[in-house]
Amino acid sequence: PSALAFAKAFALLGVALPLAEAAAGESALGRLLPSGIAFGIGMYVKPDWTLPRVAGSVLEWAWRRRSPRSHERHMLMAASGFVLGEGIASMVTLALKSLR
């Protein structure tokens, strides 16, 4: 198959997702359908950027279901710490790469 065939298939999927989401509404199927915008962005962003966010989302979902009170009380602080940690790790990585 050529790249054009894949482009056509994913273009159809990109159109079908929002239509299916609108038709399903608030049903169980509607809640399971991925966002068309998220799907489109995910096609262009590298996995090393998206996979940690997927893992974080799954962990956040599990935490919220297991302990709602703890989640509500500590989630913002934990998320801020992860963002800060990622920024510091990026700066350290940049500094180490520049030393080579």
N, C-alpha and C positions, 0 to 999 in steps of 0.2 A: 504493500500500500504506500501511496505517496503522502507527502506532508499535506497536500491539498485535501485529501480524503479525511485525514484527522482533523484538519481545521474546520471542514464542513460539519463533521460529527460533533465536535465540541461547540461549534456555533449553535447548532440545533439544541444541544444540551443546555447551553447558556440561555437560550430563549425559552426552552421547555421548563426549566426550574422555576422561574418566577411565575409562569402561568399555572403550573401545578401547585405552587405554594398559595397563589390567590384562590384557586379552585378548592383546595383542601381546607382553607381557613384555619380555625383553631382546633381542628380534629387531631387525633393522634398522628395521622400521616403528615399533617401540616407542620407539626412540631418536629418531626424527624427529618424533613427535607432540609438540605443545606441551603444557605443563603446564596443567591446567584452572584452577589457582589463578592462574597468571601471565596466562592469557587473561582471567579475570574481573577482575583488578586492572587490566590494560591497558585494559579498557573504561571505567574511571572516572578514570584518571590522564591528564592532558593530554599531548599529543605532545611539548611542549617539555621534559618531564621524562623521557619514555620513550625518545625517539629517541637522545639521547646515550648512554644505557645500552646500547641495541642496537648502536650503532656501536662502543662500547667493548668489548662482548662479542665482536663480529666481529673486531676488531683483536687482542684477547687470544687468541682461538682461532687466528688466523693466526700470531701470534708463537709460541704454544706448539707449533704444528706445524712451523714453520720452524726454530726454535732452542730446543729444550727446555731445554738447560743455561742459556742466557741467561734464559729465561723463569723458571725456578725460582729463579735467583739474584736477579733484579731486579724480579720482578712485584710483590711486596708494596710495595717502595719506590716504584715507578711509580704503583701504584694509590693509595697514600697521598698522593702528590704531586698527583694529579688531584683527589682529594677535597678536599685543602687549597686547591688553586687554585680549585675551584668555590665553596668557602665564602668565600674572599677576594673573588672576582668578585661573588658575591651581596651581600656587604657594601658593596662599592664601588658597585654598581648601586643599592642602597637609599639610600646616601648621596647619590648624584647625583640620584635621583628626589626626595628630600626637599628638595633645593635649589631645585627648580622652583617 
